[in-house]
Amino acid sequence: MRRKRRHIHETEEGGNASWLTTFNDMMTLLMVFFVLIFSMGSLDLNRTSGLIDNLQSALGVLMAGKRVPVAVADKSYPPDNTTDTDASRSSATQQNPAAVSGSAAGTARLQQFLKSLQLDPSMQARFSGEGLHITLKDNILFDTGRAEINPRAFPLLDRMAVKLAKLPNRIRIEGHTDNVPIKTELYPSNWELSVARAVNVLKYLVKAGGIAPSRMSAVGYGNSRPLVPNDSPRHRAQNRRVEIVLVAEGK
């Protein structure tokens, strides 16, 4: 009888120990679960700003030194209608009030330049955050499939060169093509053609206007940056162009 009671007592103790182990495991898991829920629900955007800056700087390598926007969304905060440009201007005003006045003066200078240029139907112009873009249609500058400047474009480029020489802005010449493939001995693809056209326009402007080469740069984009879809002859003609970009001061 004593052996039987002892056996029952030991069985009860063993059962109690197993139950406590399971209970403790469950409570631990619940505690971890609620800690995670609490952490996710109380995201502090200020504490993540350093991480965002590091990510932006790292990703900027893929964008030729420009920072790629990275943000942490939090619906508990009201939407911010302030643009990056407005925020930058506000910061510049607090740190250096002269920076804003200088930027405004630079924009006014570009607007005055555009007014004096007297655009003809072969030219278009637009402002962007980077500066002033002057677009020249390719049919006024080049013959089809060629990068040598057509003599009929000389008066136009001469007039532009004289006026560009009076500005302090950096100047970038961009060559663009449509998506129709080209494959010749000189230009195996649209990339080579767009680069050659941009370089030839740059060299002409430097020679005609006496512009310092240190202010100039040339780049060819091929058909990678169309203005409109290449779905019709008219649209393809719009995409075949050379853009003269007057980079705004401070950019």
HUZINOR-V32376 format. One record per pair of residues at least 12 apart in sequence whose C-alpha atoms are under 6 Angstrom apart, sorted by the first residue. I is the first residue (numbers start at 1). J is the second residue. Records with the same first field share a line. If there is no record, write none. Layout:
# HUZINOR-V32376
I=J / J
This chain:
# HUZINOR-V32376
56=68
122=137
123=135 / 136
130=247 / 248
131=246 / 247 / 248
132=245 / 246
133=244 / 245
134=243 / 244
135=242 / 243
136=241 / 242
137=241
138=240 / 241
140=153
141=153
147=196 / 197
158=208
161=205 / 209
162=209
165=209 / 211
169=247
170=215 / 247
171=215 / 216 / 245 / 246
172=216 / 217 / 218 / 244 / 245
173=198 / 218 / 243 / 244
174=198 / 218 / 219 / 220 / 242 / 243
175=194 / 195 / 198 / 220 / 242
176=194 / 221 / 222 / 240 / 241
177=222 / 223 / 239 / 240
178=223 / 236 / 239 / 240
179=223
190=222
191=222
194=220 / 222
195=219 / 220
198=218
199=218
226=239
227=239
